């Protein structure tokens, strides 16, 4: 099963992450509900995730998603 991150603004796929990367995001970011699948990222958030040990692959995807913007809302989706 693949887990894909998407940019909520454009709907574009950012890239695939591992199950452990997803667990890392869930453990380190705030979820509004138990079935929440989206997160708002700012540069400070991405830096914090890096300091907490996010994988290099995950951090590269998050930096790409953010680009030069002040913030971006991403979501994840599991696919078969």
PDB file as gemmi writes it, atoms N, CA and C in Angstrom:
CRYST1    1.000    1.000    1.000  90.00  90.00  90.00 P 1                      
ATOM      1  N   UNK A   1       0.841  -1.169   0.000  1.00  0.00           N  
ATOM      2  CA  UNK A   1       0.000   0.000   0.000  1.00  0.00           C  
ATOM      3  C   UNK A   1       0.891   1.239   0.000  1.00  0.00           C  
ATOM      4  N   UNK A   2       0.655   2.140  -0.926  1.00  0.00           N  
ATOM      5  CA  UNK A   2       1.422   3.379  -1.017  1.00  0.00           C  
ATOM      6  C   UNK A   2       0.728   4.474  -0.216  1.00  0.00           C  
ATOM      7  N   UNK A   3       1.516   5.382   0.296  1.00  0.00           N  
ATOM      8  CA  UNK A   3       1.004   6.557   0.985  1.00  0.00           C  
ATOM      9  C   UNK A   3       1.532   7.763   0.222  1.00  0.00           C  
ATOM     10  N   UNK A   4       0.610   8.563  -0.314  1.00  0.00           N  
ATOM     11  CA  UNK A   4       0.986   9.702  -1.134  1.00  0.00           C  
ATOM     12  C   UNK A   4       0.616  10.990  -0.426  1.00  0.00           C  
ATOM     13  N   UNK A   5       1.536  11.962  -0.468  1.00  0.00           N  
ATOM     14  CA  UNK A   5       1.265  13.307   0.030  1.00  0.00           C  
ATOM     15  C   UNK A   5       0.794  14.166  -1.131  1.00  0.00           C  
ATOM     16  N   UNK A   6      -0.198  15.022  -0.856  1.00  0.00           N  
ATOM     17  CA  UNK A   6      -0.752  15.927  -1.852  1.00  0.00           C  
ATOM     18  C   UNK A   6      -0.734  17.360  -1.341  1.00  0.00           C  
ATOM     19  N   UNK A   7      -0.586  18.299  -2.259  1.00  0.00           N  
ATOM     20  CA  UNK A   7      -0.737  19.723  -1.975  1.00  0.00           C  
ATOM     21  C   UNK A   7      -2.230  20.013  -2.049  1.00  0.00           C  
ATOM     22  N   UNK A   8      -2.833  20.456  -0.949  1.00  0.00           N  
ATOM     23  CA  UNK A   8      -4.273  20.690  -0.935  1.00  0.00           C  
ATOM     24  C   UNK A   8      -4.693  21.833  -1.848  1.00  0.00           C  
ATOM     25  N   UNK A   9      -3.849  22.834  -2.048  1.00  0.00           N  
ATOM     26  CA  UNK A   9      -4.210  23.970  -2.900  1.00  0.00           C  
ATOM     27  C   UNK A   9      -4.331  23.565  -4.358  1.00  0.00           C  
ATOM     28  N   UNK A  10      -3.335  22.831  -4.851  1.00  0.00           N  
ATOM     29  CA  UNK A  10      -3.322  22.474  -6.270  1.00  0.00           C  
ATOM     30  C   UNK A  10      -3.877  21.081  -6.540  1.00  0.00           C  
ATOM     31  N   UNK A  11      -3.901  20.234  -5.504  1.00  0.00           N  
ATOM     32  CA  UNK A  11      -4.302  18.845  -5.688  1.00  0.00           C  
ATOM     33  C   UNK A  11      -3.194  17.968  -6.247  1.00  0.00           C  
ATOM     34  N   UNK A  12      -2.039  18.575  -6.513  1.00  0.00           N  
ATOM     35  CA  UNK A  12      -0.918  17.837  -7.114  1.00  0.00           C  
ATOM     36  C   UNK A  12      -0.274  16.904  -6.101  1.00  0.00           C  
ATOM     37  N   UNK A  13       0.131  15.742  -6.590  1.00  0.00           N  
ATOM     38  CA  UNK A  13       0.869  14.804  -5.750  1.00  0.00           C  
ATOM     39  C   UNK A  13       2.255  15.373  -5.477  1.00  0.00           C  
ATOM     40  N   UNK A  14       2.676  15.285  -4.221  1.00  0.00           N  
ATOM     41  CA  UNK A  14       4.010  15.730  -3.830  1.00  0.00           C  
ATOM     42  C   UNK A  14       4.980  14.562  -3.928  1.00  0.00           C  
ATOM     43  N   UNK A  15       4.527  13.390  -3.505  1.00  0.00           N  
ATOM     44  CA  UNK A  15       5.362  12.203  -3.563  1.00  0.00           C  
ATOM     45  C   UNK A  15       4.886  11.168  -2.562  1.00  0.00           C  
ATOM     46  N   UNK A  16       5.485  10.005  -2.623  1.00  0.00           N  
ATOM     47  CA  UNK A  16       5.122   8.898  -1.738  1.00  0.00           C  
ATOM     48  C   UNK A  16       6.024   8.882  -0.516  1.00  0.00           C  
ATOM     49  N   UNK A  17       5.440   8.475   0.616  1.00  0.00           N  
ATOM     50  CA  UNK A  17       6.198   8.341   1.857  1.00  0.00           C  
ATOM     51  C   UNK A  17       6.011   6.930   2.394  1.00  0.00           C  
ATOM     52  N   UNK A  18       6.870   6.561   3.318  1.00  0.00           N  
ATOM     53  CA  UNK A  18       6.797   5.239   3.932  1.00  0.00           C  
ATOM     54  C   UNK A  18       5.788   5.251   5.078  1.00  0.00           C  
ATOM     55  N   UNK A  19       5.429   4.063   5.529  1.00  0.00           N  
ATOM     56  CA  UNK A  19       4.540   3.928   6.687  1.00  0.00           C  
ATOM     57  C   UNK A  19       5.182   4.572   7.914  1.00  0.00           C  
ATOM     58  N   UNK A  20       6.493   4.417   8.076  1.00  0.00           N  
ATOM     59  CA  UNK A  20       7.168   5.018   9.227  1.00  0.00           C  
ATOM     60  C   UNK A  20       7.182   6.544   9.131  1.00  0.00           C  
ATOM     61  N   UNK A  21       7.286   7.096   7.915  1.00  0.00           N  
ATOM     62  CA  UNK A  21       7.203   8.554   7.746  1.00  0.00           C  
ATOM     63  C   UNK A  21       5.808   9.054   8.119  1.00  0.00           C  
ATOM     64  N   UNK A  22       4.783   8.305   7.741  1.00  0.00           N  
ATOM     65  CA  UNK A  22       3.413   8.694   8.100  1.00  0.00           C  
ATOM     66  C   UNK A  22       3.239   8.672   9.608  1.00  0.00           C  
ATOM     67  N   UNK A  23       3.723   7.629  10.259  1.00  0.00           N  
ATOM     68  CA  UNK A  23       3.626   7.545  11.714  1.00  0.00           C  
ATOM     69  C   UNK A  23       4.366   8.715  12.373  1.00  0.00           C  
ATOM     70  N   UNK A  24       5.498   9.098  11.810  1.00  0.00           N  
ATOM     71  CA  UNK A  24       6.253  10.233  12.324  1.00  0.00           C  
ATOM     72  C   UNK A  24       5.423  11.508  12.229  1.00  0.00           C  
ATOM     73  N   UNK A  25       4.778  11.735  11.084  1.00  0.00           N  
ATOM     74  CA  UNK A  25       3.927  12.921  10.929  1.00  0.00           C  
ATOM     75  C   UNK A  25       2.776  12.903  11.931  1.00  0.00           C  
ATOM     76  N   UNK A  26       2.113  11.766  12.047  1.00  0.00           N  
ATOM     77  CA  UNK A  26       0.980  11.640  12.970  1.00  0.00           C  
ATOM     78  C   UNK A  26       1.429  11.912  14.406  1.00  0.00           C  
ATOM     79  N   UNK A  27       2.590  11.397  14.773  1.00  0.00           N  
ATOM     80  CA  UNK A  27       3.096  11.560  16.139  1.00  0.00           C  
ATOM     81  C   UNK A  27       3.548  12.991  16.439  1.00  0.00           C  
ATOM     82  N   UNK A  28       3.963  13.728  15.410  1.00  0.00           N  
ATOM     83  CA  UNK A  28       4.576  15.032  15.642  1.00  0.00           C  
ATOM     84  C   UNK A  28       3.746  16.233  15.230  1.00  0.00           C  
ATOM     85  N   UNK A  29       2.644  16.025  14.541  1.00  0.00           N  
ATOM     86  CA  UNK A  29       1.809  17.140  14.111  1.00  0.00           C  
ATOM     87  C   UNK A  29       0.413  17.030  14.708  1.00  0.00           C  
ATOM     88  N   UNK A  30      -0.222  18.172  14.868  1.00  0.00           N  
ATOM     89  CA  UNK A  30      -1.541  18.235  15.490  1.00  0.00           C  
ATOM     90  C   UNK A  30      -2.619  17.792  14.514  1.00  0.00           C  
ATOM     91  N   UNK A  31      -3.500  16.949  15.005  1.00  0.00           N  
ATOM     92  CA  UNK A  31      -4.653  16.503  14.217  1.00  0.00           C  
ATOM     93  C   UNK A  31      -5.911  17.008  14.902  1.00  0.00           C  
ATOM     94  N   UNK A  32      -6.821  17.566  14.120  1.00  0.00           N  
ATOM     95  CA  UNK A  32      -8.046  18.117  14.686  1.00  0.00           C  
ATOM     96  C   UNK A  32      -9.024  17.018  15.100  1.00  0.00           C  
ATOM     97  N   UNK A  33      -9.010  15.906  14.379  1.00  0.00           N  
ATOM     98  CA  UNK A  33      -9.861  14.767  14.713  1.00  0.00           C  
ATOM     99  C   UNK A  33      -9.052  13.497  14.528  1.00  0.00           C  
ATOM    100  N   UNK A  34      -9.593  12.365  14.987  1.00  0.00           N  
ATOM    101  CA  UNK A  34      -8.863  11.102  14.893  1.00  0.00           C  
ATOM    102  C   UNK A  34      -8.703  10.621  13.454  1.00  0.00           C  
ATOM    103  N   UNK A  35      -9.553  11.108  12.545  1.00  0.00           N  
ATOM    104  CA  UNK A  35      -9.429  10.691  11.142  1.00  0.00           C  
ATOM    105  C   UNK A  35      -8.902  11.817  10.251  1.00  0.00           C  
ATOM    106  N   UNK A  36      -8.288  12.826  10.864  1.00  0.00           N  
ATOM    107  CA  UNK A  36      -7.707  13.947  10.143  1.00  0.00           C  
ATOM    108  C   UNK A  36      -6.548  13.458   9.279  1.00  0.00           C  
ATOM    109  N   UNK A  37      -6.503  13.903   8.032  1.00  0.00           N  
ATOM    110  CA  UNK A  37      -5.436  13.492   7.128  1.00  0.00           C  
ATOM    111  C   UNK A  37      -4.730  14.682   6.486  1.00  0.00           C  
ATOM    112  N   UNK A  38      -4.892  15.869   7.069  1.00  0.00           N  
ATOM    113  CA  UNK A  38      -4.209  17.014   6.491  1.00  0.00           C  
ATOM    114  C   UNK A  38      -3.484  17.817   7.570  1.00  0.00           C  
ATOM    115  N   UNK A  39      -2.453  18.524   7.115  1.00  0.00           N  
ATOM    116  CA  UNK A  39      -1.601  19.292   8.001  1.00  0.00           C  
ATOM    117  C   UNK A  39      -1.219  20.598   7.316  1.00  0.00           C  
ATOM    118  N   UNK A  40      -1.119  21.658   8.108  1.00  0.00           N  
ATOM    119  CA  UNK A  40      -0.619  22.933   7.608  1.00  0.00           C  
ATOM    120  C   UNK A  40       0.846  23.052   8.014  1.00  0.00           C  
ATOM    121  N   UNK A  41       1.690  23.267   7.032  1.00  0.00           N  
ATOM    122  CA  UNK A  41       3.130  23.359   7.277  1.00  0.00           C  
ATOM    123  C   UNK A  41       3.636  24.762   6.996  1.00  0.00           C  
ATOM    124  N   UNK A  42       4.468  25.251   7.894  1.00  0.00           N  
ATOM    125  CA  UNK A  42       5.210  26.495   7.708  1.00  0.00           C  
ATOM    126  C   UNK A  42       6.690  26.129   7.762  1.00  0.00           C  
ATOM    127  N   UNK A  43       7.572  27.044   7.355  1.00  0.00           N  
ATOM    128  CA  UNK A  43       9.007  26.726   7.421  1.00  0.00           C  
ATOM    129  C   UNK A  43       9.446  26.290   8.818  1.00  0.00           C  
ATOM    130  N   UNK A  44       8.877  26.920   9.850  1.00  0.00           N  
ATOM    131  CA  UNK A  44       9.237  26.562  11.229  1.00  0.00           C  
ATOM    132  C   UNK A  44       8.821  25.129  11.558  1.00  0.00           C  
ATOM    133  N   UNK A  45       7.684  24.710  11.016  1.00  0.00           N  
ATOM    134  CA  UNK A  45       7.193  23.354  11.252  1.00  0.00           C  
ATOM    135  C   UNK A  45       8.127  22.334  10.609  1.00  0.00           C  
ATOM    136  N   UNK A  46       8.535  22.614   9.381  1.00  0.00           N  
ATOM    137  CA  UNK A  46       9.437  21.702   8.678  1.00  0.00           C  
ATOM    138  C   UNK A  46      10.775  21.627   9.416  1.00  0.00           C  
ATOM    139  N   UNK A  47      11.274  22.766   9.896  1.00  0.00           N  
ATOM    140  CA  UNK A  47      12.526  22.767  10.654  1.00  0.00           C  
ATOM    141  C   UNK A  47      12.387  21.936  11.927  1.00  0.00           C  
ATOM    142  N   UNK A  48      11.270  22.076  12.628  1.00  0.00           N  
ATOM    143  CA  UNK A  48      11.025  21.317  13.854  1.00  0.00           C  
ATOM    144  C   UNK A  48      10.996  19.817  13.561  1.00  0.00           C  
ATOM    145  N   UNK A  49      10.345  19.437  12.475  1.00  0.00           N  
ATOM    146  CA  UNK A  49      10.290  18.016  12.123  1.00  0.00           C  
ATOM    147  C   UNK A  49      11.689  17.471  11.831  1.00  0.00           C  
ATOM    148  N   UNK A  50      12.516  18.268  11.180  1.00  0.00           N  
ATOM    149  CA  UNK A  50      13.896  17.863  10.929  1.00  0.00           C  
ATOM    150  C   UNK A  50      14.675  17.679  12.227  1.00  0.00           C  
ATOM    151  N   UNK A  51      14.476  18.602  13.177  1.00  0.00           N  
ATOM    152  CA  UNK A  51      15.150  18.504  14.466  1.00  0.00           C  
ATOM    153  C   UNK A  51      14.691  17.281  15.258  1.00  0.00           C  
ATOM    154  N   UNK A  52      13.457  16.860  15.032  1.00  0.00           N  
ATOM    155  CA  UNK A  52      12.917  15.701  15.750  1.00  0.00           C  
ATOM    156  C   UNK A  52      13.248  14.379  15.071  1.00  0.00           C  
ATOM    157  N   UNK A  53      13.980  14.431  13.976  1.00  0.00           N  
ATOM    158  CA  UNK A  53      14.467  13.204  13.361  1.00  0.00           C  
ATOM    159  C   UNK A  53      13.709  12.705  12.153  1.00  0.00           C  
ATOM    160  N   UNK A  54      13.004  13.597  11.457  1.00  0.00           N  
ATOM    161  CA  UNK A  54      12.325  13.185  10.226  1.00  0.00           C  
ATOM    162  C   UNK A  54      13.323  12.626   9.225  1.00  0.00           C  
ATOM    163  N   UNK A  55      12.923  11.599   8.484  1.00  0.00           N  
ATOM    164  CA  UNK A  55      13.833  10.986   7.512  1.00  0.00           C  
ATOM    165  C   UNK A  55      14.225  11.996   6.439  1.00  0.00           C  
ATOM    166  N   UNK A  56      15.370  11.768   5.837  1.00  0.00           N  
ATOM    167  CA  UNK A  56      15.839  12.665   4.783  1.00  0.00           C  
ATOM    168  C   UNK A  56      14.846  12.722   3.634  1.00  0.00           C  
ATOM    169  N   UNK A  57      14.268  11.572   3.280  1.00  0.00           N  
ATOM    170  CA  UNK A  57      13.307  11.526   2.176  1.00  0.00           C  
ATOM    171  C   UNK A  57      12.062  12.346   2.498  1.00  0.00           C  
ATOM    172  N   UNK A  58      11.544  12.193   3.713  1.00  0.00           N  
ATOM    173  CA  UNK A  58      10.366  12.953   4.119  1.00  0.00           C  
ATOM    174  C   UNK A  58      10.672  14.440   4.143  1.00  0.00           C  
ATOM    175  N   UNK A  59      11.790  14.811   4.712  1.00  0.00           N  
ATOM    176  CA  UNK A  59      12.137  16.226   4.809  1.00  0.00           C  
ATOM    177  C   UNK A  59      12.295  16.852   3.428  1.00  0.00           C  
ATOM    178  N   UNK A  60      12.872  16.125   2.491  1.00  0.00           N  
ATOM    179  CA  UNK A  60      13.016  16.641   1.126  1.00  0.00           C  
ATOM    180  C   UNK A  60      11.652  16.882   0.499  1.00  0.00           C  
ATOM    181  N   UNK A  61      10.718  15.952   0.687  1.00  0.00           N  
ATOM    182  CA  UNK A  61       9.371  16.135   0.134  1.00  0.00           C  
ATOM    183  C   UNK A  61       8.673  17.332   0.762  1.00  0.00           C  
ATOM    184  N   UNK A  62       8.791  17.486   2.068  1.00  0.00           N  
ATOM    185  CA  UNK A  62       8.136  18.609   2.743  1.00  0.00           C  
ATOM    186  C   UNK A  62       8.732  19.942   2.311  1.00  0.00           C  
ATOM    187  N   UNK A  63      10.045  19.995   2.139  1.00  0.00           N  
ATOM    188  CA  UNK A  63      10.681  21.236   1.663  1.00  0.00           C  
ATOM    189  C   UNK A  63      10.232  21.559   0.242  1.00  0.00           C  
ATOM    190  N   UNK A  64      10.106  20.537  -0.591  1.00  0.00           N  
ATOM    191  CA  UNK A  64       9.629  20.741  -1.957  1.00  0.00           C  
ATOM    192  C   UNK A  64       8.189  21.251  -1.949  1.00  0.00           C  
ATOM    193  N   UNK A  65       7.349  20.665  -1.106  1.00  0.00           N  
ATOM    194  CA  UNK A  65       5.948  21.080  -1.023  1.00  0.00           C  
ATOM    195  C   UNK A  65       5.833  22.534  -0.586  1.00  0.00           C  
ATOM    196  N   UNK A  66       6.656  22.930   0.362  1.00  0.00           N  
ATOM    197  CA  UNK A  66       6.611  24.289   0.880  1.00  0.00           C  
ATOM    198  C   UNK A  66       7.173  25.280  -0.130  1.00  0.00           C  
ATOM    199  N   UNK A  67       8.270  24.933  -0.761  1.00  0.00           N  
ATOM    200  CA  UNK A  67       8.906  25.840  -1.717  1.00  0.00           C  
ATOM    201  C   UNK A  67       9.214  27.175  -1.073  1.00  0.00           C  
ATOM    202  N   UNK A  68       8.853  28.256  -1.737  1.00  0.00           N  
ATOM    203  CA  UNK A  68       9.097  29.613  -1.232  1.00  0.00           C  
ATOM    204  C   UNK A  68       7.879  30.190  -0.516  1.00  0.00           C  
ATOM    205  N   UNK A  69       6.832  29.387  -0.357  1.00  0.00           N  
ATOM    206  CA  UNK A  69       5.608  29.879   0.274  1.00  0.00           C  
ATOM    207  C   UNK A  69       5.764  30.000   1.787  1.00  0.00           C  
ATOM    208  N   UNK A  70       4.916  30.814   2.379  1.00  0.00           N  
ATOM    209  CA  UNK A  70       4.920  30.994   3.835  1.00  0.00           C  
ATOM    210  C   UNK A  70       4.264  29.809   4.528  1.00  0.00           C  
ATOM    211  N   UNK A  71       3.457  29.055   3.798  1.00  0.00           N  
ATOM    212  CA  UNK A  71       2.784  27.894   4.369  1.00  0.00           C  
ATOM    213  C   UNK A  71       2.077  27.110   3.288  1.00  0.00           C  
ATOM    214  N   UNK A  72       1.837  25.845   3.578  1.00  0.00           N  
ATOM    215  CA  UNK A  72       1.148  24.978   2.628  1.00  0.00           C  
ATOM    216  C   UNK A  72       0.354  23.939   3.412  1.00  0.00           C  
ATOM    217  N   UNK A  73      -0.824  23.634   2.925  1.00  0.00           N  
ATOM    218  CA  UNK A  73      -1.614  22.557   3.536  1.00  0.00           C  
ATOM    219  C   UNK A  73      -1.423  21.313   2.693  1.00  0.00           C  
ATOM    220  N   UNK A  74      -1.013  20.239   3.364  1.00  0.00           N  
ATOM    221  CA  UNK A  74      -0.812  18.968   2.679  1.00  0.00           C  
ATOM    222  C   UNK A  74      -1.787  17.952   3.254  1.00  0.00           C  
ATOM    223  N   UNK A  75      -2.019  16.894   2.509  1.00  0.00           N  
ATOM    224  CA  UNK A  75      -2.820  15.777   3.016  1.00  0.00           C  
ATOM    225  C   UNK A  75      -2.160  14.497   2.546  1.00  0.00           C  
ATOM    226  N   UNK A  76      -2.478  13.428   3.260  1.00  0.00           N  
ATOM    227  CA  UNK A  76      -1.966  12.116   2.870  1.00  0.00           C  
ATOM    228  C   UNK A  76      -3.131  11.200   2.529  1.00  0.00           C  
ATOM    229  N   UNK A  77      -2.839  10.242   1.674  1.00  0.00           N  
ATOM    230  CA  UNK A  77      -3.851   9.275   1.268  1.00  0.00           C  
ATOM    231  C   UNK A  77      -3.178   7.943   0.991  1.00  0.00           C  
ATOM    232  N   UNK A  78      -3.761   6.879   1.552  1.00  0.00           N  
ATOM    233  CA  UNK A  78      -3.267   5.531   1.273  1.00  0.00           C  
ATOM    234  C   UNK A  78      -3.956   5.031   0.014  1.00  0.00           C  
ATOM    235  N   UNK A  79      -3.173   4.397  -0.862  1.00  0.00           N  
ATOM    236  CA  UNK A  79      -3.706   3.831  -2.102  1.00  0.00           C  
ATOM    237  C   UNK A  79      -3.239   2.384  -2.221  1.00  0.00           C  
ATOM    238  N   UNK A  80      -3.998   1.589  -2.914  1.00  0.00           N  
ATOM    239  CA  UNK A  80      -3.647   0.185  -3.117  1.00  0.00           C  
ATOM    240  C   UNK A  80      -2.631   0.025  -4.199  1.00  0.00           C  
TER     241      UNK A  80                                                      
END                                                                             
